């Protein structure tokens, strides 16, 4: 059943209808009304006035109650949320169920933050100047939060951007990806159903890039959260008002080094899953694997075998392992990059040809040149490249050769080798004997260099959306 959502901005009018289509078969699955610059002005004005009126701030117990009830409603609608997210974003149902479970746990995590993320006492009475004084800090909402999100995790990304804002008491305006706005609108609707006054969480799809830029760059915005392409994220950061904080999450190329002593029976299924999961449309998907020259071909063939066993097709089927890419144009782009790599001298071991206008198979390339487009950029498709190296030093040098820095991995049974790699890999996180796409939502999750700015993860986002405000009390009784 198609769902149709209005502009979720109090008092704003629609400037048109944005139809949402299935990335698998192109069928219309719903619609959202579009917000123009006038609607954005209303949203910003509403959020700013809400923040300025401190007498009307939501009490912590109210925020906890809303978040806990939101999680309960989501749990009741678990299968519905998973199926609709699969329809909308193309992530297979088996993985969309994991996403919904993570989202529910994330909402609960947000509620728990109010009990644990506190201020601190500042030492006083330790010298003549500080005698007779008591000082401590409390965490206070930073102000209006604006979030722009990506398509690849249409529910969980929204939870990561909106949930902490609700927890710390910031009015939030969220603009989901135009390809996948329905999961966002469902989540905002559930928050309101759970008792959140609608002005505290507003959502919209905008009419053009200029309106999105106005939303991000307005002087009333205190914190800007962006998940998406580096080109757009860095551009918007340059437009932020003075004093605005931000967090940017962009793409990576997720290098994996396989040492000669690695347990391949354990490692390769993990690598294949992390590379082909959600058709490779994850910022920390395995894309580059480095192995010794005498083992690289064997490793590449085993990954290809694992990929060939994966079912590609309808994401709403419980049997599907790899769903569609988000748009047909992405299928054409990935296919061209693969063809160019083969023309450059790469060996194609599996896949390499579109299954349909929307689906691309698990594809493995052996030794594409380092100068190939696919070796230089985030592929964001179901392609794993395996590279032959003379030794670990060469593998490390090539793993660190690109300006991306996100999550990386080393597979080895040797502790010294693991620590050697941890010290040298240019990454924000290094996984030992695990794939690069591992994540739990309370750990720090950060792209460095061109891959991002700031640190994600629910507790870290909560801290970014608050300020520590100090109180100093002078009393002769202290």
N, C-alpha and C positions, 0 to 999 in steps of 0.2 A: 504494500500500500504506500502510495506517495505521500510524503509529508511536506507541508508548505508552511514556512515560517515567516512571520512579519519582521520588519526591522525591530530589533530588540533594543531600542533606544526610546526612553520615555518621552513622549510628545513629538517624536519625529515622524515624518511622512516618507513613504517609499518613492523612489525615483525610477522604479522599474522592477522587473523580475529576473532573477538569475536562475536558470534551470540547471539542475545537477544531474549528471548522467553517469551510468555505470561505466567504469573503465574497461570492463570485459566485453560488453556487447553494445554499448552506446545507448541503451534504453534510458529514458527519463525516470529517475527514481525519486525526485522531489524538487523543491524550489525554495529560494529565500528571496525576500525583498531586498532591494539594493539601497544603500545609503549614499547620499551625495554630500557635498561640502557643508550644506546647511544642516543636515542631520548630524554630521560630525561635530559641528559647532555646538549643537544642543547637547550631545553626549559629553563633550568636554566641559561645558558650562555646568551641567548637572553634577558631574563627578567632582569638579573643583568646589562647587558650593557645598557639596556633601562633606568633603574633607575639611573645608574651612569652618564648618559649624560643629565644633568639637563637642558641644552639648548633645549632639545627636549621634555620636559615634556608637557603633555596636559594641556592647559589652563582650568581654571574652567568653563568658558562659553562653551567650547567644551564638557567637561564631562557632563554638564547639558543637552546640546543639544542631546548628544548620549542617555542618560538615558530617556529623555522625548520622543524621537522618538522610543526607544525600547518599552516603555510602550504603545505607540500608535499602533505599529505593533502587539504587543501581544493582544491588545484589538480587533484589526481587525481579529485575528486568534483565538479568545477566545475558540470557541467550538472545533476547531481542537486540540488545545493544551490540553484541558480538556479530550477529548476522547482518545488521544494518551497516556496521563499520566495514564488514567484508564487502558488501555490495558497493559501498561508496568509495572505499579506498583501494580495493583489489587485493588486500592482504588475505591469504587463505584463512578460512574459518578456524582451523586448528590454531593458527597464530593470533587471530583476532580474539579468540577466547582468552589467550594468555594476556593480550593487551587489556582487555576489560578487567581481568583479575588484578593486573598491575594498577589500573586506574582506581579501582575500588580501594585497594590497599594504600594507594597514594593519597586519596581523600582522607582516609583514617590517619595516615601519617601527618597530614596537615593539621588535623584536630589535636594530635598529640603534641605538636610543637608548642602550643600555648602553655603546656605543663612543664616543658623542659628548656625552651629557649628563653633564658632570662638575662637580665643585666648582671652587673657585678658591683661589689663594694670596692671603693677607691680608698687606698690607705690614707688615713688622717691621724693626727695625734702622734706623728713620728718625728716632728721637729717643731720649733717654736711657732713657725708660720702656720702650721696646720693644727695646732692644739685647739681643743674645744670645738672641733668640727667633726661632722659625720657626712660622708659622701657616698652616693651609690648611683648607678644608672638603671634605667628601665628601657625596654625596647618599645619604640613608638612607630606607628605607621609612617612611611616616608612621604606619602601623598598619592596622587593619581598615578595608576599603573596603566600603561598601554602595552598590549601584547599583539604581535603578528606571528602567526603560526604556519607550520608546514603541513603537507598533505599526508606524509607517510605513516604517522601514527595519529589518526584523526581524533581519537578520544584522549589517549594518555598524554599527548603533548599539551592539550588544553588543560588537563588537570595540573600539569607541572607549571603552567603559567598562571592559571586562575586560582587554583587551590591555595597556594601560599599567600596570594593577595587577600583572599577572604580571611585566611587565618590571622594575618597581622592587621586587618582592618583597613586595607587600602581599597578605595573605589577602583574598579578595573573595567577597562574597555578592551574587548578582544576582537581581533579580525582574523578569522580562520582562513585557510587557503581556499581559493575559489573552487578548486576541484572537490574539496571535502568539507563543506561547511555544516552539513547536517548533524554530524556527531557533536560538534561544538554547540549548536543550537539546542540539541537534546540535553546536553549537560547543563547549560545555563537555565533551561526550563526546569530541570530537576532541582537545581539550587533554589529557584524561586518556589517550587512546590514544597521544598523542605523548610521554607520560612524566611529566605533571604529577601529583603526588600529589593524590588527590581532595579532601583537606581544604583545599587552597589555592584552589580555585574551587568554590563551592557555588551551586546554583541552585534556585529554587522559585517556584511560584505559590501565593499565600496565600489563606486562606479569607475574609478580609474586610478592610476598610480599617483597622480597629483593629490588626490584625496587621501590616499594612504600616507603620503609624505606629510600632509598637513596634520594628520592624526598623530604621527610619531614626533614631529618637530615642534609642536605647540609648546609654548612656555609654561603651560599649566601641568605638563607631564613631568613627574618626578622620577619615574623609572620606566625604562623601555626594554621590553623583552622581545627578542627576535629569533626565530628559528627558520632557516631557509638558506638561500644562496649567498655566498660570500660577496658577490658583486653588489647585491641589493643591501645586505646587512651593513657593510662598511660605508656605503653611500649614505644610508639613513643615519648611521652614527655621526657622520660629519655634519648632519643637519640638526642634531639635538640642541635644545636650548641650554644655555650655561647652567651648570649645576646638576643637570639630569644624569642619573646613573643609567647604565645599560648592561645587558648581557646578550651576547651574540653566539649563536650555535650554528656553525656552518658544516661543511663536509670534510671528509678525510679520505685517506687511501689505505688505511689499516694494514700495515706491513706485518707479515708473519715470518719468523725465522724458524726453520726446522733443523735442529742440530742432528748430527749423525746418530746420536744415541737415543733419539726420540722414539717413543712407542707409537708407531704409525697406526696400528689398529685402533688406538684410542684417539689419536690426534686427527686423523683425516675425516672421520664422520663429523667431528666438531667443526672443522674448517669448511667442509662442504655445506653444512647447514648454515653457517654464518655467512658464507658467500652467496648462497642462492636464496636464503630466507627473504621473503617479501620481494622476490625478483631483484635482489641486490639493492633495493631502494632504501638503504639505511646508512646513516652517515659513518658508521663504524663497521660496515660489512667487510668481510675479508675480500681484498682485491688483489694483493700482491703477496706471493709466497716465495721465499728464498730457501734453496736447499743446495746441498753439494752436487757437483756436476754428475757424479756417478749414481745419484739417487733421484735427481729431479724428474727425469722422464717417468720412472716408476711411480713417483708421488703424483705427478700430473695425470697419469693414466688411471690411478686409483680414484682420484677426485672425479675424473670424468665418468668413471663407472658409477660412482655414487650419484652424480648428477643425472646420469641417464636413467637411473631408477626412480627419479622423482616425477610425479605426475604434474603436468602443466595444464591449466585450464580454469574452469569456473571457480572463483574464490569462495562461493557460498557452498561448495561441495566439501564434505568432510574428508574426501579422498584426495583433495588437491594439495600439493606441496608448494607449487609455484604458480602464482596468479599473474594477472596482466601487469604491464607497465602502466603508469598513470595516464599516459596519452599515446596515441599512435605515433606521434612525432618522435617520442622517446624510443620506440621500437626501431624506427628508421635510423635514428642517431646511433644507438648502440650497434646496430648491424653494420653501419658504415665504419665505425671505429674498429670493429672486428675485422671487416674486410681489408681495411687499410693496414692493420697489423699483419695480416697474412701476406698481403702484398709486400710488406717490409721484410718478411722473412720468418714470421712466427709460424709455429706448427699448430694447426687446429686439430684438437683431439676429440672434441665433442661439440654439439650444438652448431652455432654459427650461421643459422638460417632461421628467419622468423617463422613461427608456427601459424600465425595469423596476423591481422593488422594490429592486434593488441597484445599478443603473447610472444615471448622470446624464450628459447630453451636454456637450460643450464649449459654454459659454454666454458670450455677450458682451453687456454692458449699456453703453449710451451715456448718460452724464450722470445717473446716479442721484443724488438729492440727498445732500449731505454729511451730512444728518441720518438717512438711511436706515440700518437695521441693517447692511446689507451694506457700507456706506461707513464704518461705525464700528468694525467688528470683523473679526477674521481669519475668512475664510469657510471655509477648509479644504475646498474643493470646487473643481470645474473651472469657475470663473467668473472672468472678467476684466472689470473696470470701466474704461471710458475716460472721462476728464473733459476738457471744453473749458475752456481758460484764456485769459485776455487776453494774458498775457505770462509770461516765465520767473519773475518775482517772485511772481506769483500761484500758479504751479505749485509753487514751493518752499514757499510758505506752506501750501498745502493738503497737500503731501506730508509736512510736518512737524507736521500738526495733531493727530495721534493720539499716545497715550502709548507706542506701540510703537517700538522702535529695534533693527533687526537689519541686514539687507543691503538696499541700495538701488542704483539705477542711473541713469546719464545717457547718452543717445545723442546724439552731436554730432561734427562734424568739427573743431570749434574747440577748441584747447588751453585757451584762456582760459575758455571756457564750461565745459569739463570741470573745471578747477580751481576755478572759481566754485562749481560744484555740490558738488564734494568738500568744500570748506570749509564749506558751509552745510547739507548734508543731515544730518539727525539719524539717524545710522546708525553701526554698528560697522565696516562695510565698504561702500565705494562702488565699483561696477563701471562702467567707462567703455567704452561700446560692447559691452557683454556683459550677459547676463541676471542677475537677482538670485539665481538658484539655483546659480550657479557655485560650485564648491568643490573643492579638493583637500585631502586629509586631514591634511596637515602644516601648513596655514596656520591662523592664529587664526580661530576661528568663535565668535562671541559675540553673545548678545542683551543689550541694555542696557535700562535702565528696566524696564518691566513684562515685557520680552521675555526677561529672564534675568539671571544673576549669574555672574561668573567668565568664564573663557575656555576654550572647547573647542578641539579640534584635538589630535591625538595627542601631539606634543611638549609642549604646554601642559598637558595633563592629567597627563602623566608628572611634570612639575615640581610640579604641585599635590599629587600623591600622594607626594612626597618632602619631606624637610626637609634643609636644609644644616646638617650637624653639624661643628662646628669642633674642630680639634686644635691646641693650642699647646704647643710644645716649647721648653724653656729649656735652653740648653747654652752653656758658655763657648767651645765649638768652633764655634759658629754665627757 
